[in-house]
């Protein structure tokens, strides 16, 4: 597969590529949350959620907070230009925040994801992420935003040294979510990257289980046994 990971998903994608190389044909990372012991202020402020006793209470309060207030906080932290969020994107963000607030396990999931990320930064064992990045042999594209308040530019610079076959793209005006802020540039970069001869060789046609359904075509029937 051509594996794409964003933020924490980028760290997970690196681990999958290193530990299950037979599954991965290429790797695309957008603002990957790879270890950087000099975190930016935007990411450092999240660590209060891990404090004993007060941390869980703070997380519960934030998740139950007014969705409009929370959305503005997210935009300020994740977007290079928070005012550029479209009304449609804002509506989807509010719906997601309301859904998250309705799930009783949301505070636990939030704290555990954050705790696991921090522990990966401190890991000095054989599964430390930068060591695994060096094991990734497939072509890798790293996309970063010049206004990212969560992931330092030093991560992209280190990625250039760590991965065996890597291309870097910096979008100067984007923040942590370049794929949302400048989807045209990200899509163009991915199309160019995935059109490399070493990635398209032997795959001249679309493959897999995709079925195009037209207006008069009945939907495909999928057997539960594959």
VOZA-294327 format. One record per residue (C-alpha): residue number from 1; x, y, z. Coordinates in Angstrom, 3 decimals. Last residue first. Layout:
N
<atom><resi>NUM</resi><east>X</east><north>Y</north><up>Z</up></atom>
...
This chain:
226
<atom><resi>226</resi><east>-13.869</east><north>-12.613</north><up>0.778</up></atom>
<atom><resi>225</resi><east>-15.880</east><north>-14.886</north><up>3.055</up></atom>
<atom><resi>224</resi><east>-18.474</east><north>-12.225</north><up>3.843</up></atom>
<atom><resi>223</resi><east>-19.121</east><north>-12.071</north><up>0.093</up></atom>
<atom><resi>222</resi><east>-19.397</east><north>-8.571</north><up>-1.318</up></atom>
<atom><resi>221</resi><east>-22.278</east><north>-7.800</north><up>-3.650</up></atom>
<atom><resi>220</resi><east>-21.507</east><north>-4.870</north><up>-5.898</up></atom>
<atom><resi>219</resi><east>-24.072</east><north>-2.065</north><up>-6.242</up></atom>
<atom><resi>218</resi><east>-26.409</east><north>-2.330</north><up>-9.203</up></atom>
<atom><resi>217</resi><east>-25.383</east><north>-0.330</north><up>-12.269</up></atom>
<atom><resi>216</resi><east>-27.999</east><north>2.017</north><up>-13.667</up></atom>
<atom><resi>215</resi><east>-26.658</east><north>5.293</north><up>-12.263</up></atom>
<atom><resi>214</resi><east>-23.028</east><north>4.046</north><up>-12.379</up></atom>
<atom><resi>213</resi><east>-21.087</east><north>2.093</north><up>-9.782</up></atom>
<atom><resi>212</resi><east>-17.320</east><north>1.918</north><up>-10.175</up></atom>
<atom><resi>211</resi><east>-15.891</east><north>-1.082</north><up>-8.315</up></atom>
<atom><resi>210</resi><east>-12.668</east><north>-0.824</north><up>-6.311</up></atom>
<atom><resi>209</resi><east>-11.460</east><north>-4.235</north><up>-5.083</up></atom>
<atom><resi>208</resi><east>-7.768</east><north>-3.983</north><up>-5.844</up></atom>
<atom><resi>207</resi><east>-5.824</east><north>-2.860</north><up>-8.873</up></atom>
<atom><resi>206</resi><east>-5.686</east><north>0.232</north><up>-11.026</up></atom>
<atom><resi>205</resi><east>-3.579</east><north>-0.366</north><up>-14.111</up></atom>
<atom><resi>204</resi><east>0.066</east><north>-0.019</north><up>-15.088</up></atom>
<atom><resi>203</resi><east>1.307</east><north>-1.503</north><up>-11.781</up></atom>
<atom><resi>202</resi><east>4.603</east><north>-3.251</north><up>-12.613</up></atom>
<atom><resi>201</resi><east>6.601</east><north>-0.045</north><up>-12.371</up></atom>
<atom><resi>200</resi><east>4.523</east><north>2.723</north><up>-10.800</up></atom>
<atom><resi>199</resi><east>6.585</east><north>3.224</north><up>-7.645</up></atom>
<atom><resi>198</resi><east>10.064</east><north>2.948</north><up>-9.193</up></atom>
<atom><resi>197</resi><east>8.912</east><north>5.118</north><up>-12.083</up></atom>
<atom><resi>196</resi><east>7.918</east><north>7.965</north><up>-9.751</up></atom>
<atom><resi>195</resi><east>4.244</east><north>8.813</north><up>-10.266</up></atom>
<atom><resi>194</resi><east>3.578</east><north>8.519</north><up>-6.537</up></atom>
<atom><resi>193</resi><east>5.778</east><north>11.544</north><up>-5.783</up></atom>
<atom><resi>192</resi><east>4.240</east><north>13.727</north><up>-8.469</up></atom>
<atom><resi>191</resi><east>0.723</east><north>12.821</north><up>-7.383</up></atom>
<atom><resi>190</resi><east>1.672</east><north>13.353</north><up>-3.728</up></atom>
<atom><resi>189</resi><east>3.107</east><north>16.802</north><up>-4.409</up></atom>
<atom><resi>188</resi><east>0.065</east><north>17.789</north><up>-6.451</up></atom>
<atom><resi>187</resi><east>-2.277</east><north>16.579</north><up>-3.688</up></atom>
<atom><resi>186</resi><east>-0.342</east><north>18.550</north><up>-1.055</up></atom>
<atom><resi>185</resi><east>-0.347</east><north>21.709</north><up>-3.180</up></atom>
<atom><resi>184</resi><east>-4.075</east><north>21.447</north><up>-3.908</up></atom>
<atom><resi>183</resi><east>-4.932</east><north>20.523</north><up>-0.313</up></atom>
<atom><resi>182</resi><east>-3.424</east><north>23.755</north><up>1.020</up></atom>
<atom><resi>181</resi><east>-4.969</east><north>24.342</north><up>4.438</up></atom>
<atom><resi>180</resi><east>-6.465</east><north>20.901</north><up>5.001</up></atom>
<atom><resi>179</resi><east>-3.469</east><north>18.825</north><up>3.827</up></atom>
<atom><resi>178</resi><east>-1.161</east><north>21.353</north><up>5.485</up></atom>
<atom><resi>177</resi><east>-2.601</east><north>20.550</north><up>8.895</up></atom>
<atom><resi>176</resi><east>0.161</east><north>21.598</north><up>11.308</up></atom>
<atom><resi>175</resi><east>0.531</east><north>25.089</north><up>9.870</up></atom>
<atom><resi>174</resi><east>0.768</east><north>26.215</north><up>6.264</up></atom>
<atom><resi>173</resi><east>2.264</east><north>29.477</north><up>5.002</up></atom>
<atom><resi>172</resi><east>5.758</east><north>28.184</north><up>4.190</up></atom>
<atom><resi>171</resi><east>4.723</east><north>24.866</north><up>2.594</up></atom>
<atom><resi>170</resi><east>7.904</east><north>22.811</north><up>2.931</up></atom>
<atom><resi>169</resi><east>8.231</east><north>19.658</north><up>0.817</up></atom>
<atom><resi>168</resi><east>10.904</east><north>17.044</north><up>1.496</up></atom>
<atom><resi>167</resi><east>11.798</east><north>13.942</north><up>-0.532</up></atom>
<atom><resi>166</resi><east>13.298</east><north>10.873</north><up>1.141</up></atom>
<atom><resi>165</resi><east>15.088</east><north>7.660</north><up>0.210</up></atom>
<atom><resi>164</resi><east>17.042</east><north>6.180</north><up>3.140</up></atom>
<atom><resi>163</resi><east>15.220</east><north>8.043</north><up>5.877</up></atom>
<atom><resi>162</resi><east>17.254</east><north>9.476</north><up>8.756</up></atom>
<atom><resi>161</resi><east>19.187</east><north>12.439</north><up>7.336</up></atom>
<atom><resi>160</resi><east>16.288</east><north>14.137</north><up>5.573</up></atom>
<atom><resi>159</resi><east>14.062</east><north>13.155</north><up>8.499</up></atom>
<atom><resi>158</resi><east>16.356</east><north>15.144</north><up>10.773</up></atom>
<atom><resi>157</resi><east>15.702</east><north>18.302</north><up>8.788</up></atom>
<atom><resi>156</resi><east>11.965</east><north>17.560</north><up>8.722</up></atom>
<atom><resi>155</resi><east>11.932</east><north>17.112</north><up>12.515</up></atom>
<atom><resi>154</resi><east>14.022</east><north>20.248</north><up>12.986</up></atom>
<atom><resi>153</resi><east>11.191</east><north>22.207</north><up>11.409</up></atom>
<atom><resi>152</resi><east>9.431</east><north>21.751</north><up>14.745</up></atom>
<atom><resi>151</resi><east>6.076</east><north>20.013</north><up>15.079</up></atom>
<atom><resi>150</resi><east>3.297</east><north>21.657</north><up>17.094</up></atom>
<atom><resi>149</resi><east>3.135</east><north>25.317</north><up>16.072</up></atom>
<atom><resi>148</resi><east>3.534</east><north>24.578</north><up>12.342</up></atom>
<atom><resi>147</resi><east>3.936</east><north>27.912</north><up>10.532</up></atom>
<atom><resi>146</resi><east>6.406</east><north>26.706</north><up>7.881</up></atom>
<atom><resi>145</resi><east>4.303</east><north>23.633</north><up>7.286</up></atom>
<atom><resi>144</resi><east>5.790</east><north>20.202</north><up>6.652</up></atom>
<atom><resi>143</resi><east>5.463</east><north>17.489</north><up>4.020</up></atom>
<atom><resi>142</resi><east>7.729</east><north>14.417</north><up>4.163</up></atom>
<atom><resi>141</resi><east>7.725</east><north>12.061</north><up>1.157</up></atom>
<atom><resi>140</resi><east>9.283</east><north>8.614</north><up>1.572</up></atom>
<atom><resi>139</resi><east>10.480</east><north>6.077</north><up>-0.987</up></atom>
<atom><resi>138</resi><east>10.704</east><north>2.615</north><up>0.616</up></atom>
<atom><resi>137</resi><east>13.662</east><north>1.446</north><up>2.720</up></atom>
<atom><resi>136</resi><east>12.398</east><north>2.410</north><up>6.176</up></atom>
<atom><resi>135</resi><east>15.034</east><north>1.110</north><up>8.592</up></atom>
<atom><resi>134</resi><east>16.391</east><north>4.593</north><up>9.365</up></atom>
<atom><resi>133</resi><east>12.891</east><north>5.634</north><up>10.429</up></atom>
<atom><resi>132</resi><east>12.924</east><north>2.739</north><up>12.925</up></atom>
<atom><resi>131</resi><east>15.966</east><north>4.219</north><up>14.624</up></atom>
<atom><resi>130</resi><east>14.187</east><north>7.564</north><up>14.678</up></atom>
<atom><resi>129</resi><east>11.127</east><north>5.929</north><up>16.205</up></atom>
<atom><resi>128</resi><east>12.647</east><north>4.109</north><up>19.128</up></atom>
<atom><resi>127</resi><east>11.712</east><north>0.447</north><up>18.799</up></atom>
<atom><resi>126</resi><east>15.102</east><north>-0.955</north><up>19.914</up></atom>
<atom><resi>125</resi><east>14.931</east><north>0.914</north><up>23.229</up></atom>
<atom><resi>124</resi><east>15.725</east><north>4.533</north><up>24.063</up></atom>
<atom><resi>123</resi><east>12.105</east><north>5.661</north><up>24.324</up></atom>
<atom><resi>122</resi><east>11.690</east><north>9.224</north><up>25.620</up></atom>
<atom><resi>121</resi><east>9.887</east><north>10.602</north><up>22.573</up></atom>
<atom><resi>120</resi><east>7.822</east><north>7.417</north><up>22.298</up></atom>
<atom><resi>119</resi><east>6.773</east><north>7.929</north><up>25.916</up></atom>
<atom><resi>118</resi><east>5.498</east><north>11.421</north><up>25.049</up></atom>
<atom><resi>117</resi><east>3.392</east><north>10.060</north><up>22.196</up></atom>
<atom><resi>116</resi><east>2.023</east><north>7.249</north><up>24.365</up></atom>
<atom><resi>115</resi><east>1.011</east><north>9.748</north><up>27.049</up></atom>
<atom><resi>114</resi><east>-0.742</east><north>11.977</north><up>24.504</up></atom>
<atom><resi>113</resi><east>-2.688</east><north>9.053</north><up>23.049</up></atom>
<atom><resi>112</resi><east>-3.497</east><north>7.848</north><up>26.568</up></atom>
<atom><resi>111</resi><east>-4.684</east><north>11.296</north><up>27.656</up></atom>
<atom><resi>110</resi><east>-6.995</east><north>11.748</north><up>24.658</up></atom>
<atom><resi>109</resi><east>-8.356</east><north>8.195</north><up>24.823</up></atom>
<atom><resi>108</resi><east>-9.166</east><north>8.573</north><up>28.528</up></atom>
<atom><resi>107</resi><east>-10.890</east><north>11.927</north><up>28.008</up></atom>
<atom><resi>106</resi><east>-12.933</east><north>10.497</north><up>25.083</up></atom>
<atom><resi>105</resi><east>-14.191</east><north>7.400</north><up>26.959</up></atom>
<atom><resi>104</resi><east>-17.567</east><north>8.882</north><up>27.868</up></atom>
<atom><resi>103</resi><east>-18.391</east><north>9.781</north><up>24.280</up></atom>
<atom><resi>102</resi><east>-20.755</east><north>12.766</north><up>23.961</up></atom>
<atom><resi>101</resi><east>-17.943</east><north>15.333</north><up>24.009</up></atom>
<atom><resi>100</resi><east>-16.328</east><north>13.640</north><up>21.010</up></atom>
<atom><resi>99</resi><east>-19.573</east><north>13.913</north><up>19.031</up></atom>
<atom><resi>98</resi><east>-19.892</east><north>17.600</north><up>19.852</up></atom>
<atom><resi>97</resi><east>-16.276</east><north>18.206</north><up>18.820</up></atom>
<atom><resi>96</resi><east>-16.778</east><north>16.350</north><up>15.532</up></atom>
<atom><resi>95</resi><east>-19.931</east><north>18.324</north><up>14.694</up></atom>
<atom><resi>94</resi><east>-18.148</east><north>21.591</north><up>15.489</up></atom>
<atom><resi>93</resi><east>-15.249</east><north>20.639</north><up>13.218</up></atom>
<atom><resi>92</resi><east>-17.616</east><north>19.744</north><up>10.390</up></atom>
<atom><resi>91</resi><east>-19.327</east><north>23.144</north><up>10.670</up></atom>
<atom><resi>90</resi><east>-15.959</east><north>24.920</north><up>10.688</up></atom>
<atom><resi>89</resi><east>-14.844</east><north>23.081</north><up>7.547</up></atom>
<atom><resi>88</resi><east>-18.037</east><north>24.144</north><up>5.793</up></atom>
<atom><resi>87</resi><east>-17.684</east><north>27.739</north><up>6.959</up></atom>
<atom><resi>86</resi><east>-14.112</east><north>27.812</north><up>5.587</up></atom>
<atom><resi>85</resi><east>-11.080</east><north>28.112</north><up>7.851</up></atom>
<atom><resi>84</resi><east>-8.909</east><north>30.959</north><up>6.500</up></atom>
<atom><resi>83</resi><east>-9.071</east><north>32.935</north><up>9.755</up></atom>
<atom><resi>82</resi><east>-6.835</east><north>30.395</north><up>11.502</up></atom>
<atom><resi>81</resi><east>-3.923</east><north>31.153</north><up>9.135</up></atom>
<atom><resi>80</resi><east>-1.073</east><north>28.711</north><up>9.763</up></atom>
<atom><resi>79</resi><east>-3.615</east><north>26.338</north><up>11.241</up></atom>
<atom><resi>78</resi><east>-3.121</east><north>23.853</north><up>14.096</up></atom>
<atom><resi>77</resi><east>-2.884</east><north>25.796</north><up>17.355</up></atom>
<atom><resi>76</resi><east>-5.040</east><north>28.819</north><up>16.551</up></atom>
<atom><resi>75</resi><east>-7.527</east><north>26.609</north><up>14.709</up></atom>
<atom><resi>74</resi><east>-7.765</east><north>24.214</north><up>17.655</up></atom>
<atom><resi>73</resi><east>-8.380</east><north>27.038</north><up>20.134</up></atom>
<atom><resi>72</resi><east>-11.046</east><north>28.504</north><up>17.846</up></atom>
<atom><resi>71</resi><east>-12.739</east><north>25.104</north><up>17.661</up></atom>
<atom><resi>70</resi><east>-12.724</east><north>24.804</north><up>21.447</up></atom>
<atom><resi>69</resi><east>-14.485</east><north>28.123</north><up>21.936</up></atom>
<atom><resi>68</resi><east>-17.138</east><north>27.245</north><up>19.358</up></atom>
<atom><resi>67</resi><east>-17.533</east><north>23.744</north><up>20.835</up></atom>
<atom><resi>66</resi><east>-18.245</east><north>25.122</north><up>24.345</up></atom>
<atom><resi>65</resi><east>-16.278</east><north>22.936</north><up>26.756</up></atom>
<atom><resi>64</resi><east>-17.018</east><north>19.267</north><up>27.483</up></atom>
<atom><resi>63</resi><east>-13.677</east><north>18.135</north><up>26.027</up></atom>
<atom><resi>62</resi><east>-11.893</east><north>20.933</north><up>27.879</up></atom>
<atom><resi>61</resi><east>-13.453</east><north>20.101</north><up>31.244</up></atom>
<atom><resi>60</resi><east>-12.749</east><north>16.383</north><up>30.931</up></atom>
<atom><resi>59</resi><east>-9.138</east><north>17.122</north><up>29.955</up></atom>
<atom><resi>58</resi><east>-8.642</east><north>19.452</north><up>32.903</up></atom>
<atom><resi>57</resi><east>-10.088</east><north>16.934</north><up>35.347</up></atom>
<atom><resi>56</resi><east>-7.879</east><north>14.162</north><up>33.967</up></atom>
<atom><resi>55</resi><east>-4.772</east><north>16.342</north><up>34.353</up></atom>
<atom><resi>54</resi><east>-5.554</east><north>17.670</north><up>37.842</up></atom>
<atom><resi>53</resi><east>-5.091</east><north>14.308</north><up>39.576</up></atom>
<atom><resi>52</resi><east>-1.718</east><north>13.464</north><up>38.023</up></atom>
<atom><resi>51</resi><east>-0.366</east><north>15.819</north><up>35.321</up></atom>
<atom><resi>50</resi><east>-0.657</east><north>14.347</north><up>31.836</up></atom>
<atom><resi>49</resi><east>-3.050</east><north>17.022</north><up>30.539</up></atom>
<atom><resi>48</resi><east>-0.449</east><north>19.633</north><up>31.491</up></atom>
<atom><resi>47</resi><east>1.612</east><north>18.243</north><up>28.610</up></atom>
<atom><resi>46</resi><east>-0.529</east><north>19.982</north><up>25.987</up></atom>
<atom><resi>45</resi><east>1.227</east><north>23.300</north><up>26.605</up></atom>
<atom><resi>44</resi><east>4.477</east><north>21.761</north><up>25.339</up></atom>
<atom><resi>43</resi><east>2.970</east><north>21.123</north><up>21.910</up></atom>
<atom><resi>42</resi><east>2.248</east><north>24.781</north><up>21.176</up></atom>
<atom><resi>41</resi><east>5.414</east><north>25.933</north><up>22.930</up></atom>
<atom><resi>40</resi><east>7.544</east><north>23.934</north><up>20.437</up></atom>
<atom><resi>39</resi><east>9.178</east><north>20.742</north><up>21.611</up></atom>
<atom><resi>38</resi><east>12.978</east><north>20.572</north><up>22.106</up></atom>
<atom><resi>37</resi><east>13.158</east><north>16.829</north><up>22.696</up></atom>
<atom><resi>36</resi><east>11.983</east><north>16.142</north><up>19.173</up></atom>
<atom><resi>35</resi><east>10.569</east><north>12.690</north><up>18.584</up></atom>
<atom><resi>34</resi><east>8.488</east><north>12.165</north><up>15.432</up></atom>
<atom><resi>33</resi><east>4.991</east><north>13.629</north><up>15.307</up></atom>
<atom><resi>32</resi><east>4.841</east><north>13.659</north><up>11.496</up></atom>
<atom><resi>31</resi><east>3.796</east><north>16.992</north><up>9.944</up></atom>
<atom><resi>30</resi><east>2.428</east><north>15.208</north><up>6.846</up></atom>
<atom><resi>29</resi><east>4.185</east><north>11.901</north><up>6.162</up></atom>
<atom><resi>28</resi><east>3.935</east><north>9.987</north><up>2.888</up></atom>
<atom><resi>27</resi><east>5.355</east><north>6.447</north><up>2.750</up></atom>
<atom><resi>26</resi><east>5.729</east><north>4.149</north><up>-0.224</up></atom>
<atom><resi>25</resi><east>5.210</east><north>0.489</north><up>-1.163</up></atom>
<atom><resi>24</resi><east>4.302</east><north>-0.766</north><up>2.318</up></atom>
<atom><resi>23</resi><east>3.008</east><north>-4.180</north><up>3.392</up></atom>
<atom><resi>22</resi><east>6.246</east><north>-6.171</north><up>3.071</up></atom>
<atom><resi>21</resi><east>7.966</east><north>-3.606</north><up>5.277</up></atom>
<atom><resi>20</resi><east>5.977</east><north>-4.693</north><up>8.346</up></atom>
<atom><resi>19</resi><east>8.117</east><north>-3.480</north><up>11.293</up></atom>
<atom><resi>18</resi><east>9.759</east><north>-0.441</north><up>9.693</up></atom>
<atom><resi>17</resi><east>6.798</east><north>0.657</north><up>7.565</up></atom>
<atom><resi>16</resi><east>4.334</east><north>0.075</north><up>10.412</up></atom>
<atom><resi>15</resi><east>6.489</east><north>2.112</north><up>12.811</up></atom>
<atom><resi>14</resi><east>6.826</east><north>4.972</north><up>10.328</up></atom>
<atom><resi>13</resi><east>3.062</east><north>4.929</north><up>9.747</up></atom>
<atom><resi>12</resi><east>2.422</east><north>5.181</north><up>13.502</up></atom>
<atom><resi>11</resi><east>4.661</east><north>8.245</north><up>13.726</up></atom>
<atom><resi>10</resi><east>2.838</east><north>9.801</north><up>10.788</up></atom>
<atom><resi>9</resi><east>-0.537</east><north>8.984</north><up>12.342</up></atom>
<atom><resi>8</resi><east>0.536</east><north>11.098</north><up>15.317</up></atom>
<atom><resi>7</resi><east>0.812</east><north>14.014</north><up>12.848</up></atom>
<atom><resi>6</resi><east>-0.593</east><north>12.806</north><up>9.505</up></atom>
<atom><resi>5</resi><east>0.176</east><north>9.404</north><up>7.985</up></atom>
<atom><resi>4</resi><east>-0.058</east><north>8.183</north><up>4.391</up></atom>
<atom><resi>3</resi><east>0.764</east><north>4.618</north><up>3.290</up></atom>
<atom><resi>2</resi><east>0.954</east><north>3.648</north><up>-0.367</up></atom>
<atom><resi>1</resi><east>0.000</east><north>0.000</north><up>0.000</up></atom>
